[in-house]
Amino acid sequence: MKCLSCQNHFLRRKSILNDQLIRASRSINANIAEGHGRYSYKDQLHFCIQARGSLSECYNHLIDALDCKYINKEQLDNFKIKIDEIERLLNGYISFLRKNI
């Protein structure tokens, strides 16, 4: 019975981390979309910075997943390559917006 309780706890923790990762990743797109719908560069910049924060949050959740052994180092490294590319694109757009404020 104790083993089943531990297993349920493990599955709940994994499910919670998965949910946090999904929410953070969706927040990236949602913030970019919301910023795009604004009329000023200043507002667009604000939401792009929020999106970049959500991207960092995703990476943090992936590190947590590695620590809990839900993913391995190679998977984390592959995600990091994609995260770095997204961050580079976001930073380029943020630079463009800052120049136009």
C-alpha positions as CSV (number, residue, x, y, z in Angstrom):
1,M,0.0,0.0,0.0
2,K,2.8,2.4,0.8
3,C,4.5,1.7,-2.6
4,L,1.2,2.6,-4.4
5,S,1.0,5.8,-2.4
6,C,4.6,6.7,-3.4
7,Q,3.8,5.9,-7.1
8,N,0.8,8.1,-7.0
9,H,2.8,10.9,-5.5
10,F,5.5,10.5,-8.2
11,L,2.8,10.6,-11.0
12,R,1.2,13.7,-9.5
13,R,4.6,15.5,-9.3
14,K,5.3,14.6,-13.0
15,S,1.8,15.7,-14.0
16,I,2.2,19.1,-12.2
17,L,5.5,19.7,-13.8
18,N,4.1,18.8,-17.2
19,D,1.2,21.2,-16.7
20,Q,3.6,24.0,-15.7
21,L,5.7,23.4,-18.8
22,I,2.6,23.5,-21.1
23,R,1.3,26.7,-19.5
24,A,4.7,28.5,-19.8
25,S,5.2,27.4,-23.4
26,R,1.7,28.6,-24.3
27,S,2.4,31.8,-22.5
28,I,5.2,32.6,-25.0
29,N,2.9,32.5,-28.0
30,A,0.0,34.2,-26.1
31,N,2.2,37.2,-25.1
32,I,3.6,37.6,-28.6
33,A,0.1,37.5,-30.0
34,E,-1.2,40.0,-27.4
35,G,1.7,42.4,-28.1
36,H,1.1,42.1,-31.8
37,G,-2.5,43.3,-31.2
38,R,-1.4,46.4,-29.5
39,Y,-1.0,49.7,-31.3
40,S,2.2,51.0,-29.8
41,Y,5.7,49.7,-29.9
42,K,6.0,50.2,-26.2
43,D,3.1,47.9,-25.5
44,Q,4.5,45.3,-28.0
45,L,7.9,45.5,-26.3
46,H,6.3,44.8,-22.9
47,F,4.6,41.7,-24.1
48,C,7.7,40.4,-25.9
49,I,9.7,40.8,-22.7
50,Q,7.0,38.8,-21.0
51,A,7.3,36.2,-23.7
52,R,11.1,36.0,-23.1
53,G,10.4,35.5,-19.4
54,S,8.1,32.6,-20.2
55,L,10.8,31.1,-22.4
56,S,13.2,31.2,-19.5
57,E,10.5,29.6,-17.3
58,C,10.2,26.8,-19.8
59,Y,13.9,26.1,-19.6
60,N,13.8,26.1,-15.8
61,H,11.0,23.5,-15.9
62,L,13.1,21.4,-18.3
63,I,16.0,21.6,-15.8
64,D,13.6,20.4,-13.1
65,A,12.5,17.6,-15.4
66,L,16.2,16.6,-15.8
67,D,16.7,16.7,-12.0
68,C,13.7,14.5,-11.5
69,K,15.0,12.2,-14.3
70,Y,11.9,12.7,-16.5
71,I,14.3,13.6,-19.3
72,N,17.9,12.9,-19.9
73,K,20.8,15.4,-20.6
74,E,20.7,14.8,-24.3
75,Q,17.0,15.8,-24.4
76,L,17.7,18.9,-22.3
77,D,20.5,19.9,-24.7
78,N,18.3,19.5,-27.7
79,F,15.6,21.6,-26.1
80,K,18.2,24.2,-25.2
81,I,19.2,24.6,-28.8
82,K,15.6,25.3,-29.7
83,I,15.2,27.7,-26.8
84,D,18.4,29.6,-27.8
85,E,17.0,30.0,-31.3
86,I,13.7,31.3,-30.1
87,E,15.5,33.6,-27.7
88,R,17.7,34.9,-30.5
89,L,14.6,35.7,-32.6
90,L,12.8,37.3,-29.7
91,N,15.8,39.4,-28.8
92,G,16.0,40.6,-32.4
93,Y,12.4,41.7,-32.4
94,I,12.8,43.3,-29.0
95,S,15.8,45.3,-30.3
96,F,13.7,46.4,-33.3
97,L,10.9,47.6,-31.0
98,R,13.3,49.5,-28.7
99,K,14.7,51.3,-31.7
100,N,11.3,52.4,-32.7
101,I,10.0,53.7,-29.4
